[in-house]
Amino acid sequence: MYNSIYPNYVQSYIGINNRQITKKKDEERNSQSSKNAEGNVQEGNQNAQKRITSQRGVFPNGEQTAIDYTKRKINITQVLSDFKNTANAIGAPDDIKSEVFSYLGLIENQSQKENPNPQIIQSNLKNASQILDGYITDTLKKPSKVVENWVDALFLQQIDYKSPVITQNEPEIQTVEETRQLEELPESVNQQEIIAQDKPQQNNSFYVPSDSRLKSMFIQAKKYAEIDRKEQALYSFEKVLDYAEEIGDSQTAAIVHYEQGKLYDGFNSIDDALYNYDRAIKQTSDNNIKARAHLSMGKIYDDFVKFKPAVEHYCAAVSFAGEADNLKLQTKALSDLTQIHTDRYDKENAFMFMNMANTIADEAGSKKLTGITFTKSAKCCEKLNEKSRALELYGKASREFNTTHNYENLAKNYKSAADIMLSFGNKAKAKRLLSKAYIALQECDNSELKQEVVSKITAL
């Protein structure tokens, strides 16, 4: 993370009016939210396009986070994006922008080589910065080196000169099957899953970019992600981000950062994933996106067995999901809090979060969600040696799965309950439960589980 010139420094020279995020909460709520467990992300950032260096690596209590994603290596692609945004932000005329962009094009070409030459890239960055400084000098009638000074400061940091994209032009779908998959995907692909409702209490429409070009670009990037063309998706999302920032669409920019975070997460590029999730939180006023990003960050820290930052982000996810009335997401975060405290054998907190998760899952009105949540809670009870309570929860989950005809999960619950009965020495009840599991498995295709159940029945 670095201090971008767009528009941190330049606005003091030109007087740009920053586009602000539309706030859904008043100042009092913002003040209160800063006291809640948001991890290292503060609610008060109102500028949708500032890329400021903040104390994201430090929690409110002063403790250092487990993974300091402020110290990530800067990729040349983001530098180029900021340079373009700067030229647009200061109102540079077309001839100036054309000259600047020609240098940036040379940098982009160099960055896509197998072994980019840092000297060539740095030289072209200096040339481009001097052109913008010249325009600022002529405009203000006084000398300016604001852009060149930023470039000099940038060279003191770690830069990844290798662009993550493969080609300069947007990659093509290379197989007939991938082409077919793209054509079959609807325009609204996965928007219900990823893009949060703007005002869910007032209407049922989901947010999509209002700009027609931006909408088309965003959908194309989503389709690449959907068919697992990760590199094409990253490239396309970067283009969407450039244009979203150019026209001031902070909501789409936030969603793109969230999508990029998921892709980097899939690549196991942890610092880039955390960076993009954090940017998503910073750039949006949508509590659904904040909750999803916090939940994803919590899972990363959880995977690294970093208890405190994981809990901080899980709690923030619960809080923002509650603000958005998203009971499903809130239940997921509470289940994760139950699991992480179970792993530490902290019964008091595990049961507290467990009861909250079960209650909210019930309120959500989804039998599938209730069944899954009760099953997770039952497994935690087993780990905490609360077997009777686990049996009760497996029973409740089974009723939900039976109602929704989710026979595979129903069979798994019967099997888990049978294992507990065997630990109690009650072979008769264990056999009845295994028989129910076997019957349920006749309705689904899981030969491995079926064989395991048959083996257990035969052994009794």
Order of alpha helices (4+ residues) and beta strands (2+ residues): alpha-alpha-beta-alpha-alpha-alpha-alpha-beta-alpha-alpha-alpha-alpha-alpha-alpha-alpha-alpha-alpha-alpha-alpha-alpha-alpha-alpha-alpha
